[in-house]
Amino acid sequence: MSHDSVQLRSKVIERNASQFSDYKSLLIFGPPINDDLTFLCPKKVITFDYKVYLSHQASLEERVEFSIESNESAAYDSALVYLPKSKGELDLVLAYITPMLEKGADIYLVGEKKAGIASACKKLDKYGNDSGKIDSAKHCQLWQVTLEIEPPVFSLDEWLQTFPVSINDISLEVASIPGVFSFGELDAATDLLLNNMFTKLEGRILDFGCGSGVIGCYTKLLNPSIQLEMVDINILALECAKRTCELNSIEAKIYPSDGLAEVKGRVNGLVTNPPFHAGVSTEYMTTEGLIRLSKDKMVRHAPLLLVANNFLRYAHIIEGTFGRCDVLVENSKFRVYKAYR
């Protein structure tokens, strides 16, 4: 997500700070990384993004949570929601936070026009009849509605879907949740990677940016003796990966990590379809950082398998880090890169 995008939303909140001054228990969901929220005096800040969570720990301490745990008590008199990157995730977020609000609480939604705030704001109508625009400035809007209904208790299970994947005589069931990459289907890049997955992996294998967990779980089924680990920055992805493991009776260590920071020691292999989209912008730093740092997290001769769009020029970074980069397979859209520590 670009710095300019964060500034746009921050400025529209700052210029409407008085709108929030009378609330005694403000809940904030999904704020940007490193954004100053202290002037709003929130009672609680919740994020699904581990990196965002880490960035707010110093200023908010115990008031910031990286969580998807259901809180049934109506504890908050207002909520400020930052528009997530997918409309499906916004439905989930609103269903998640509204049971935490008192009836009559004010719900605010802030986001950019290019991210779809003009259509996303219509989702507020489900919760009250008086939704309206509070402010619009520099391509960013702030909307508000008063909670008039008593929303049902949130259950993540109600948002869970599953779909089958079968590749090279190996079948598995994959969990899917709105907001997690490639909801409800196997994306073409992952399909290409799985069809060319190594069959003689051993030891500790890391699925980086695991999403639904399909890459890690397929790798484990193909290489049953490995010790599988899966990391992601998004709590919904981690929940998906957990459910996918349960559906396929697979043991794995699943945990949040900002890049490779939480991966302790060295691994015997790394497989990934890394992220490059952040909202409506394209973001390369996560994958470029992963490539450069992965060598120091891998044992000697450990393989790296990475799939990416053809237009993402990662080969020279891989070659500069590992000394050599091979294209294992490619088609008109994607390449699978192979390298060894």
N, C-alpha and C positions, 0 to 999 in steps of 0.2 A: 504494500500500500504506500502511495507516494506521500512525501512530507506535506505537499500542497493540499492533498485530500484531508489529512488530519487537521491542518490549519483551518480549512474552510469550516469544518464541523465545530472545531473549538471556538472559532470566532462567533458563530451564530449562537452557541451556548453562552458565551461570555456576554454578548450584548443583550441577552435575555436572562441574565443571572437573577434579576429581581423576581422573575417568574417562579423561582425555586426557593426564595428566601424564607417563606412562611411555613414550609414543610418541616415537620419534626422528624420524619423517618423516611428519607429518600433512598430508594433502591436504584442503582445504576447497573445496567447490563451492557456488556460488550464494548467498553471504551477503547480508544486507540492506545497503542503502546506509548508509554512515557508521558501521556497527557496529564496535565495538572488538573486534578479533580477536587482539590482541597477547598477551593472557594465555594463549592456546592455543598460542603459538609454532609456527604452521604453517610447513611447509617450502614449500608452494605453495598459493595461492588462485586458483581459476579462476572466472570469471563470463562469462555470455553477455550481460550487460547493461553497456553502455558507461558509463552514469552511475554504476553501482556501481563499475566499474573505476576511474573518475576519483576517486571518493570515498575509495578505499583506497590510492591511489598514495603519498600523503605518509607514511603509517604503515608500509606494507609494501614500498614501492619495487619492486625487481625480482621480488619474490615473488608479486605479483599479475599475472594474465594475463587479457586479453580475447581468448579463443582458442577455436577448434574444431579445432585441429590435433591429429592423432592422436599420442599418445605411447605407443610400444609397450613401452617398458622398464618392468619391475616395480620402481618406485622408492620406493613409499610403503608404510608398514606400517599405515596407517589412513586412513579418509576420513570426513569429516563432510559430509553432503549436506543442504542446506536444500530443503524440499519446493517444487518449482516449481509454477506456477499450473495446469498441465494434466497429467493422468495420462499422456498420450502423451509429453509431454516428459520425465517422470520415467523412463520406459522408455529413452528415448534417453540421458539423463544417466547412468544406471547402466551402460548398455552402453559409454558413452564413458569413464567413469572406471575401471571394474573392470580393464581391461587394464593400467592404470598401477599396480595394487596387487600386492603380494607375495601368494602363496597363504598363507592363514592370517591375512591382514589383517582388521581389524575395520572394518565399515562402519556408520556411524550415520546415521539419518534423523530430522530434526526438523521438526515442522510443527504447525499448529493443527488442532483437530478440525473447525472450520467449513470448512477448506480441504481436508479429506478425508484426513487422516493415518491414520485408523482403517482405511481400505481401501487406501490407498497403501502402507502398511507390508507388505502381503501380497506386494508385488513383490520384497521382500528374499528371499523363500523360494526364488527362482530361483538364488540365489547361495550358499545354505547352509541347513542344517537346524535351526539353533539360534536363529532370530530370536526376539527377545523385547523387551518394553517395559522400558526402563531407568527412566523417570520419566514421570509425568503430573501436571501442575499448571497450574491456571488456564487450562484449555482448550487446553493445548499438550502434545505428547507427544514423547518421545525413544525411538527404537527402535534395536536393534543386531543385526547378524548377522556371523558369521565367514565370510570368503570361502573356500569349499571346492572350487570348480571352477576350471578354467583357462579364462577367458573368451576368445572369439575377438577378434582384432584389430579395432578399431572402424573402420568405413567409413561415412562420411556418405551415400554413394551408396545404401547399403542401406535408408536411411530416407526416401529421396526418392521421391515420387510425382508424377505429372503429370496434369493434366486440361485438356480443351479449353474455350476460351471463344470464342463467336462472337456478335458484336453489330454490327448495321448493315453486314453484308457484310465485316466484318473479323474474321479468325480468328487466334487465337494459342494456344500451348501454355503452360500455367502450371505452374511447379514448386511443390511443397508439401512441407513438413517439419513433423513434430509439434512443437507449441509455437509455431508461427507462425500468426497470426490466420487464421481460416476455412480450416482444414486440409482439403484435398481438394475444395473447392467454392468457387464464387464467391458471396460473401455478397450479400444483397439490397441493402444500402446502396451497395456498390461498383457493383453492376449498374445502379442508378438513376443514379449519377454517370456511368458510362461511356456510357449511353444518351443522355446530355445533354452530352457532352464538347464543348468548343469545337473548331472545325475550322480556325481561322485563327490558331493560335498561332505565334509566331516567337521566335527567340533561345533564351535559356537558361531551361528550364522545370524546376522542382523538384517532385518527388514526395516529400512529407514523410510520414514514418511509412510507408515504402513496402511493408512486409510482403513478400508474395510477388513484388512488382514488377508486378502486373497493371495497375495504374492508369498507371504511368509508361510501360510498354511499349505499352499500347493507345493512349495519347496520342501516342507517337512514331509508331506505325503510321498514326494518323489525321493527324498533322502531321509528315511525314518530315524536314523541314528543321530541326526544333528540336534544340538541344543538351540532351540529357536528363541530369538529375542525380537521384539517389535517395538518401535518407538514412533511417536507422532507428537505434534504440538497441540493437536485439537482433541479435546476430551470426548467428543462424539465419535471421532475416529478410533480412539482407544476403546471405547465401549463397543463399537462395531467389531474391532479385532477380537475382543474378548468373546463376544457372542459367536463369531465365526469359528473360533477355536472350540467353543463348547459344542457347537453344532456338528463338528467333525471329530470330536474326542481327541483334540490335540493339546498337548502341554506346551506352554510358552510363557516367557517372562515379558509382560507388556507394561510399559511405563512411559510417562511424558519426558521429553527431552528437547531442549532448545538446541537444535543442531545435534552435535555429538557430545554435548557437555555432560549429560548424565550417564553416558555409556562408560562404565569403568573397565579398565584393563583393555586387552586386545581381543579382536574377534578373528575367526578363521575364514570369514567371507562376508561380503556385503552385497545385498540385492536391493534394487530400488527403482521405482518409477517416481522420481522426485517432483515436488511441486514447482510450478513456475508461474502460476497465476495467484494474485492477491487481490481479490475483488475484481474491479474492472481494469486493473493495471497488470502489466507483466512484470514479474519479479524473478531475477536470476541469482541474487546474492545467496539464497539458501543453498542452492545446488552447487554453485561455484565454491562456497565455503566448505560444503560437505566434501567435495572432491579434494580440495587442498588439505583438509584436516584428516581425511579418512586413512591416509597412509600411516599416520602415527597411531591409528586405532586398530591396525591389522597386523597379524603375525606375518612372518616371511612366507612368500609364495601364496598368500591368501588372494582369492579372486574378487574382483569387483565387477558386477554386472549392472549396467545402468541403461534404461531405455529413455529416449527423449525425442521430441519432434526434430525433424531434419534441420529446421532453420535455427535451432539452438546449438551454437557452435561450442560444444563442450570438449571436442576431441583434443584440441590443443592444450586445454587445461589438464585433462587426464594425462596426456603425453608429457607435459611439463612436470607433473607430479610423480608419475609412476615410471617415466622413461619410455614408455611405449603404450599405444592405444590401438586396439584392433576393433573393426566393425564386425561383430559376430554375424549380424543379419540386418537387412534393411528392406524397406518397401518405399512406396511413394510418399509416405508421411513420417515414418519413424525409423530410428536406428537403435540397435542394441549394441552398446559399447562394452568391450571386455578389456580388463587390465589385471595385472598381477603385482602384488606388493614386492 
